[in-house]
């Protein structure tokens, strides 16, 4: 049996019972569903929730599935600590997709006038969002120059029965491919996949070259080829074992207001004039599960985390073998910062590592490099190094007028830095000690005296 959302949920029930909670009470998709997730977040709880009874639709909603590193690790068959290293290993083992004649995603087919997006769960995630959004759609397009498919997650505003607003970040492969069609006055065909094995979502967040098909990366992460089937109304293949697929094409040259939308930055992303998709077909299983990703919530951050960390690990290791660990921290929205540790064998290595990290992906705005005695997964240790090993005039540098992401609310305009725009400065902090000079030794009790110390012998009777 091919791996899909169903096989994963069965595995989850077995391996992490209690991580999947069924909600039987009826919920309103307009802010009540995300209110439940928000209340749980206040308690630092991130279970997956299956909302069985959602107002206005017959389709249940699965939320929060990839809000935990442990659940992603279960999907990849590894541990939370090894996620990035495991991803880098498996992405090398990418597998061509397997074309099949049919699959469960074709159980129900709506075409043309039968298409009605309002029958899907129309979820409004944040107050002041411009409307209901599909936030968990993995959009497949095809590069017209190479014929190679691309898959990425882009925000989609539901604007009617067969109309979607389509936001593609400037840096994204999707935008680059869309531009190739749109500048020639041609529609860009899309297939939007909702609900599949978490490895598909991790593959959709693959950060690598344009000519690598993310569906082949998914095959590597899953350890088996993804089964694909011909779309109904566009010249694309779609995953046969998905829950729901939406097919459509952009309307050449057309831009409409889209947004605002609560983003991964946990700020509202502005309303902008964006492309529009005309939906030509919806296909789904006979009893589909609609998977949602809460956009201004840790789930969105975790979703992007693994692919991003893997990219940095791969690029840094390639350039600098002295790299020890790489962490994309939560405080940087799992996108904008990276902490890395190095075995500093020679002076200058720290700054070179920073330059590699900052250029590895547009999203990286801040890179901090520390010595190998600092645990990059422990943010207060990283900040301790910044506070005790850095002199800003020598160890901090700034590169103005780069692109990071226009969704960063502090981004500025090239014309006037007082107004918002798409430009960011990137900065690096070298918190490593000099390699060629003596440095104050750390003050500590010798490890052999405390590491295995039995506290009960000393303080067991304290109340
Ligand atoms: Mn791509």
Boltz pocket constraint, residues with backbone or C-beta under 6 A from the ligand:
constraints:
  - pocket:
      binder: B
      contacts: [[A, 149], [A, 150], [A, 151], [A, 173], [A, 206], [A, 208], [A, 209], [A, 210], [A, 212], [A, 214]]
      max_distance: 6.0
